[in-house]
């Protein structure tokens, strides 16, 4: 994981963390009475009083004291504007006329400012947030199948090397947004057989998830657990993996395609989830875990390639604890993929966007090739999460 992310994780690791937080709280209370510090609902502001707090903690705890973490809102805002990738605002039209006496008259037609949907005005994340400071490059799949994605298709060493190569390409294409690797593992798989409870889904055993976590450690990757609820629901499936979400490097993906609210068998029709109920439940559930376990913000990836897959998208509410990515999950040639992105993802801004590359399905048509980082960096908005399957 990149250096500044490692730095921000220091405050949530180690045996000294509890005492650091406890003593920090007492000292901050003291400083607030002596010389008030502005405390926002997102982050502490930089200033001389924070330096005094840090010095006092150092006197008590000695060496290896984690730095107080501060979200740089100015940097965050600039990065969000860059991700929006909006064209310049229209300019006033100035028409100059030379009069008979040699004087010049100017006629100014005021331009109508364009109202941009991106960047989205929503909450700032807590410190330790991955986005927009990094771009996530993920390999997707399941260890039981070679047909579900790169994560299960290749031997471990080959897969990790290929993923790192993609990460390097993205960092080279956009050095200002360092790319970090991720393993996006399907932890609940929708299936054709009903199973003992008739829910048409199969939960992966812990031993398989643990394998993925160990793989991720080898390249400092983060991990996503992806849930395909089938005839179950997110309220039932999500708590089954709570122990994993208590880890700072484990995040979540949910797939409305396989949420079969009508009772149809997975794969026969495209499923759906609701932003106001299903997604906001998920966000609030993760937010509570982050708060109770003093974790950096989680990233929630929501797959989407049709409008109906995600209803009430504009009612989705990110929190300081959970960053939301609407991920364009469709396959096909360049024009089709860009069209899907512009129809399903761009018009309903939530927070961040993602884009999937299918190594095989995207190049089925003659004379087609996989999209490159340079091409995807021209999108408006620019995706922050890239998934390879």
C-alpha positions as CSV (number, residue, x, y, z in Angstrom):
1,X,0.0,0.0,0.0
2,X,1.3,3.5,-0.8
3,X,3.3,5.4,1.7
4,X,0.9,8.0,2.8
5,X,-1.9,5.4,3.3
6,X,0.5,3.4,5.5
7,X,1.1,6.6,7.5
8,X,-2.6,7.2,8.0
9,X,-3.2,3.6,9.2
10,X,-0.7,4.1,12.0
11,X,-3.4,5.5,14.3
12,X,-5.5,2.4,14.0
13,X,-2.8,-0.2,14.5
14,X,-0.7,-1.5,17.4
15,X,-1.1,-2.5,21.0
16,X,-0.7,1.2,22.1
17,X,-3.7,2.5,20.2
18,X,-6.2,2.3,23.1
19,X,-3.9,4.3,25.4
20,X,-3.1,6.7,22.7
21,X,-6.8,7.5,22.1
22,X,-7.5,7.7,25.9
23,X,-4.7,10.0,26.7
24,X,-5.2,12.1,23.6
25,X,-8.8,12.6,24.6
26,X,-7.9,13.9,28.1
27,X,-5.2,16.2,26.7
28,X,-7.5,17.5,23.9
29,X,-10.1,18.3,26.6
30,X,-7.5,20.2,28.6
31,X,-6.4,22.2,25.6
32,X,-10.0,23.0,24.6
33,X,-10.5,24.7,28.0
34,X,-7.2,26.5,27.9
35,X,-7.1,27.6,24.3
36,X,-10.1,26.5,22.2
37,X,-9.5,24.6,19.1
38,X,-12.0,24.6,16.2
39,X,-13.3,21.0,16.0
40,X,-15.4,20.1,12.9
41,X,-17.6,17.1,12.4
42,X,-15.1,15.7,9.9
43,X,-11.6,16.5,11.2
44,X,-9.5,18.6,13.5
45,X,-8.0,21.7,12.0
46,X,-4.3,22.2,11.8
47,X,-2.7,24.8,14.1
48,X,-0.4,25.6,17.0
49,X,-2.8,24.0,19.5
50,X,-2.7,20.6,17.7
51,X,1.1,20.8,17.8
52,X,0.9,21.4,21.6
53,X,-1.3,18.4,21.9
54,X,1.1,16.2,19.9
55,X,4.0,17.4,22.0
56,X,2.2,16.6,25.3
57,X,1.3,13.1,24.1
58,X,4.9,12.6,23.1
59,X,6.0,13.5,26.6
60,X,3.7,10.8,28.1
61,X,3.9,8.0,25.6
62,X,7.5,8.4,24.4
63,X,8.7,7.1,21.0
64,X,6.5,5.9,18.1
65,X,3.6,8.2,18.8
66,X,1.2,8.2,15.8
67,X,0.8,11.6,14.2
68,X,-2.6,13.3,14.7
69,X,-4.5,12.7,11.5
70,X,-5.9,15.7,9.7
71,X,-8.0,15.6,6.6
72,X,-6.7,18.2,4.1
73,X,-10.0,19.5,2.9
74,X,-8.4,21.8,0.4
75,X,-6.5,18.9,-1.2
76,X,-9.7,16.8,-1.1
77,X,-11.7,19.5,-2.9
78,X,-9.1,20.0,-5.5
79,X,-8.9,16.3,-6.2
80,X,-12.7,16.0,-6.5
81,X,-12.7,18.8,-9.1
82,X,-10.0,17.0,-11.1
83,X,-12.1,13.8,-10.9
84,X,-15.2,15.6,-12.2
85,X,-13.2,16.5,-15.3
86,X,-15.7,19.2,-16.3
87,X,-15.0,21.4,-19.4
88,X,-14.2,25.1,-18.8
89,X,-17.2,27.3,-18.0
90,X,-18.5,29.3,-21.0
91,X,-17.0,32.7,-21.4
92,X,-18.6,36.1,-22.0
93,X,-18.8,37.1,-25.6
94,X,-17.2,40.5,-26.2
95,X,-18.0,42.2,-29.5
96,X,-16.0,45.3,-30.3
97,X,-17.2,47.9,-32.8
98,X,-15.1,50.8,-34.2
99,X,-17.1,53.9,-34.5
100,X,-16.9,56.6,-37.2
101,X,-14.9,58.9,-34.8
102,X,-12.4,56.1,-34.1
103,X,-13.7,55.2,-30.7
104,X,-14.4,51.6,-29.8
105,X,-17.6,50.3,-28.4
106,X,-17.8,47.0,-26.6
107,X,-20.9,44.9,-26.4
108,X,-20.7,42.2,-23.8
109,X,-23.0,39.2,-23.9
110,X,-22.9,37.5,-20.5
111,X,-22.5,33.7,-20.7
112,X,-24.9,31.5,-18.8
113,X,-22.9,29.6,-16.2
114,X,-23.2,25.8,-16.6
115,X,-24.4,23.9,-13.6
116,X,-22.3,20.8,-13.2
117,X,-23.5,17.7,-11.3
118,X,-19.9,16.6,-10.5
119,X,-18.2,16.8,-8.1
120,X,-20.9,15.8,-5.7
121,X,-21.5,18.0,-2.7
122,X,-21.6,15.5,0.2
123,X,-19.9,14.8,3.5
124,X,-16.1,14.9,3.9
125,X,-14.6,11.5,4.9
126,X,-12.9,10.8,8.1
127,X,-9.1,10.8,8.0
128,X,-7.5,7.6,6.6
129,X,-9.9,7.7,3.5
130,X,-8.5,6.0,0.4
131,X,-10.5,8.1,-2.1
132,X,-9.8,10.5,-3.8
133,X,-6.2,10.4,-2.8
134,X,-5.6,7.0,-4.5
135,X,-7.2,5.0,-7.3
136,X,-8.2,1.4,-6.5
137,X,-7.2,-1.2,-9.1
138,X,-9.0,-4.5,-8.4
139,X,-8.9,-8.1,-9.6
140,X,-12.4,-9.7,-9.3
141,X,-13.3,-13.4,-9.0
142,X,-13.7,-16.4,-6.8
143,X,-11.2,-19.1,-5.9
144,X,-13.6,-21.9,-6.8
145,X,-14.0,-20.9,-10.4
146,X,-11.7,-19.9,-13.3
147,X,-14.6,-18.4,-15.2
148,X,-15.7,-15.7,-12.7
149,X,-12.7,-13.5,-13.1
150,X,-8.9,-13.0,-12.9
151,X,-8.8,-13.6,-9.2
152,X,-9.6,-17.3,-9.6
153,X,-8.5,-17.8,-13.2
154,X,-4.8,-17.7,-12.7
155,X,-2.3,-19.3,-10.2
156,X,-1.7,-17.0,-7.3
157,X,1.7,-15.8,-8.2
158,X,0.7,-15.1,-11.8
159,X,-2.5,-13.3,-10.7
160,X,-0.6,-11.0,-8.3
161,X,2.0,-10.2,-10.8
162,X,-0.6,-9.3,-13.4
163,X,-2.5,-7.1,-11.0
164,X,0.7,-5.3,-10.0
165,X,1.4,-4.6,-13.6
166,X,-2.0,-3.0,-14.0
167,X,-1.4,-0.9,-10.9
168,X,1.9,0.3,-12.3
169,X,0.2,1.3,-15.6
170,X,-2.4,3.4,-13.8
171,X,0.1,5.1,-11.6
172,X,2.2,5.9,-14.6
173,X,-0.8,7.3,-16.4
174,X,-1.9,9.4,-13.5
175,X,1.0,10.0,-11.1
176,X,-0.9,12.5,-9.1
177,X,-3.3,9.7,-8.0
178,X,-1.2,6.7,-6.9
179,X,-2.9,3.4,-7.7
180,X,-3.3,0.7,-5.0
181,X,-4.1,-3.0,-5.6
182,X,-7.2,-4.7,-4.4
183,X,-8.6,-8.3,-4.5
184,X,-12.3,-8.2,-5.0
185,X,-13.6,-11.6,-3.8
186,X,-17.1,-12.9,-4.3
187,X,-17.9,-14.0,-0.8
188,X,-21.6,-14.8,-1.5
189,X,-22.2,-16.3,-4.9
190,X,-25.6,-16.4,-6.6
191,X,-26.1,-19.9,-8.0
192,X,-28.5,-22.0,-10.1
193,X,-29.4,-24.4,-7.4
194,X,-31.8,-23.4,-4.6
195,X,-29.7,-24.9,-1.7
196,X,-31.1,-26.2,1.5
197,X,-32.9,-22.9,2.4
198,X,-34.1,-22.1,-1.1
199,X,-32.2,-18.9,-1.4
200,X,-30.0,-19.7,-4.4
201,X,-26.8,-18.4,-2.9
202,X,-23.6,-20.0,-1.5
203,X,-21.6,-18.4,1.2
204,X,-17.8,-18.9,1.0
205,X,-16.3,-20.6,4.0
206,X,-13.9,-18.6,6.2
207,X,-10.9,-20.7,5.0
208,X,-11.4,-19.4,1.4
209,X,-11.7,-15.7,2.6
210,X,-8.6,-16.2,4.7
211,X,-6.7,-17.4,1.7
212,X,-7.6,-14.1,-0.1
213,X,-6.5,-12.1,2.9
214,X,-3.1,-13.8,2.9
215,X,-2.7,-13.2,-0.8
216,X,-3.4,-9.5,-0.3
217,X,-0.8,-9.3,2.4
218,X,1.9,-10.2,-0.1
219,X,1.4,-7.1,-2.2
220,X,-0.1,-4.8,0.4
221,X,-3.5,-5.0,-1.3
222,X,-6.9,-4.1,0.2
223,X,-9.7,-6.7,0.0
224,X,-13.3,-6.4,-1.0
225,X,-15.9,-9.0,-0.1
226,X,-18.6,-9.0,-2.7
227,X,-22.1,-10.1,-1.8
228,X,-24.7,-11.5,-4.3
229,X,-27.8,-12.0,-2.2
230,X,-29.9,-13.9,-4.7
231,X,-33.3,-14.7,-3.0
232,X,-31.8,-13.7,0.4
233,X,-31.2,-10.0,1.3
234,X,-28.4,-7.7,2.3
235,X,-29.8,-7.4,5.9
236,X,-29.3,-11.1,6.3
237,X,-26.0,-11.7,4.5
238,X,-23.9,-8.7,5.6
239,X,-23.7,-9.5,9.3
240,X,-22.3,-13.0,8.5
241,X,-19.0,-11.3,7.6
242,X,-18.8,-8.8,10.4
243,X,-15.6,-10.1,11.8
244,X,-13.9,-9.4,8.4
245,X,-15.3,-5.8,8.2
246,X,-13.7,-5.1,11.5
247,X,-10.3,-5.4,9.8
248,X,-9.0,-2.0,8.5
249,X,-8.2,-3.3,5.0
250,X,-11.5,-5.1,4.2
251,X,-14.2,-3.3,2.2
252,X,-17.5,-4.3,0.6
253,X,-19.1,-4.8,-2.8
254,X,-22.8,-5.4,-3.4
255,X,-24.3,-6.6,-6.7
256,X,-27.9,-5.6,-7.5
257,X,-27.8,-7.8,-10.6
258,X,-28.3,-10.9,-8.4
259,X,-30.7,-9.4,-5.9
260,X,-33.8,-11.2,-6.9
261,X,-36.7,-9.4,-5.2
262,X,-39.3,-10.9,-7.5
263,X,-38.3,-14.5,-6.5
264,X,-36.9,-15.3,-10.0
265,X,-33.9,-17.5,-10.2
266,X,-30.5,-15.7,-10.4
267,X,-29.4,-15.2,-14.0
268,X,-32.9,-15.3,-15.5
269,X,-33.5,-11.6,-15.1
270,X,-31.5,-8.6,-13.9
271,X,-32.1,-8.0,-10.2
272,X,-32.4,-4.8,-8.3
273,X,-31.5,-3.0,-5.1
274,X,-32.9,0.2,-3.6
275,X,-30.6,3.1,-2.7
276,X,-32.8,4.4,0.1
277,X,-33.4,1.0,1.9
278,X,-30.8,-1.6,0.8
279,X,-27.8,0.7,0.2
280,X,-28.4,3.1,3.1
281,X,-28.8,0.1,5.4
282,X,-25.5,-1.1,4.2
283,X,-23.8,2.2,4.7
284,X,-25.1,2.7,8.2
285,X,-24.1,-0.9,9.1
286,X,-20.6,-0.3,8.0
287,X,-20.5,3.1,9.5
288,X,-21.3,1.6,12.9
289,X,-18.4,-0.9,12.6
290,X,-16.0,1.9,11.6
291,X,-17.0,4.0,14.6
292,X,-17.0,1.2,17.2
293,X,-13.6,-0.1,16.1
294,X,-11.8,3.2,15.3
295,X,-11.2,2.2,11.7
296,X,-10.4,4.3,8.6
297,X,-13.4,4.7,6.2
298,X,-14.7,1.8,4.3
299,X,-15.3,1.8,0.5
300,X,-18.6,0.5,-0.7
301,X,-18.7,-0.6,-4.4
302,X,-22.2,-0.9,-5.9
303,X,-22.3,-2.7,-9.3
304,X,-24.6,-1.2,-12.0
305,X,-25.1,-1.5,-15.7
306,X,-28.8,-0.7,-16.0
307,X,-31.0,2.1,-14.5
308,X,-33.4,-0.4,-12.9
309,X,-30.6,-2.2,-11.1
310,X,-30.4,0.6,-8.6
311,X,-33.5,2.5,-7.7
312,X,-33.5,5.8,-5.6
313,X,-29.8,6.2,-6.3
314,X,-30.0,9.9,-5.5
315,X,-31.2,9.1,-2.0
316,X,-28.0,7.2,-1.2
317,X,-26.2,9.0,1.7
318,X,-22.5,8.5,2.1
319,X,-21.1,9.1,5.6
320,X,-17.7,10.2,6.9
321,X,-17.2,6.5,7.6
322,X,-18.2,5.0,4.2
323,X,-17.2,6.2,0.7
324,X,-19.6,5.1,-2.0
325,X,-18.6,4.0,-5.6
326,X,-21.2,3.4,-8.3
327,X,-19.4,0.9,-10.5
328,X,-20.2,0.6,-14.2
329,X,-20.3,-3.2,-14.6
330,X,-21.3,-3.6,-18.3
331,X,-19.3,-5.3,-21.0
332,X,-18.8,-4.7,-24.8
333,X,-16.9,-2.5,-27.1
334,X,-15.7,1.0,-26.3
335,X,-18.7,2.8,-27.5
336,X,-21.1,0.5,-25.7
337,X,-19.2,0.7,-22.4
338,X,-18.9,4.5,-22.5
339,X,-22.6,4.7,-23.4
340,X,-23.6,2.6,-20.4
341,X,-21.4,4.7,-18.2
342,X,-23.0,7.9,-19.4
343,X,-26.5,6.5,-19.0
344,X,-26.4,4.6,-15.7
345,X,-23.6,6.3,-13.7
346,X,-23.1,9.9,-14.7
347,X,-26.6,11.3,-14.5
348,X,-27.2,10.2,-10.9
349,X,-24.1,11.4,-8.9
350,X,-23.6,9.8,-5.5
351,X,-19.9,10.2,-4.7
352,X,-17.3,8.3,-6.7
353,X,-17.5,6.1,-9.8
354,X,-16.0,2.9,-11.0
355,X,-15.4,1.2,-14.3
356,X,-15.0,-2.5,-15.2
357,X,-12.7,-4.0,-17.8
358,X,-13.6,-7.6,-19.0
359,X,-10.4,-9.1,-20.3
360,X,-12.3,-11.4,-22.6
361,X,-15.9,-10.2,-23.0
362,X,-14.9,-6.7,-24.0
363,X,-12.9,-7.9,-27.0
364,X,-15.4,-10.4,-28.5
365,X,-16.2,-8.2,-31.4
366,X,-13.6,-8.0,-34.2
367,X,-11.0,-5.3,-34.1
368,X,-11.7,-4.5,-30.4
369,X,-9.1,-4.1,-27.6
370,X,-9.4,-3.5,-23.9
371,X,-9.6,0.1,-22.9
372,X,-6.4,1.7,-21.6
373,X,-5.9,3.9,-18.5
374,X,-5.3,6.9,-20.8
375,X,-8.7,6.4,-22.4
376,X,-10.5,6.0,-19.1
377,X,-8.8,9.1,-17.7
378,X,-10.7,11.2,-20.3
379,X,-14.1,10.2,-18.9
380,X,-16.3,12.7,-17.1
381,X,-16.2,12.0,-14.2
382,X,-13.0,10.0,-14.0
383,X,-13.4,6.7,-12.2
384,X,-11.7,6.1,-8.9
385,X,-12.2,2.4,-8.9
386,X,-11.1,0.1,-11.8
387,X,-12.0,-3.6,-11.8
388,X,-10.6,-6.2,-14.0
389,X,-12.5,-9.5,-14.6
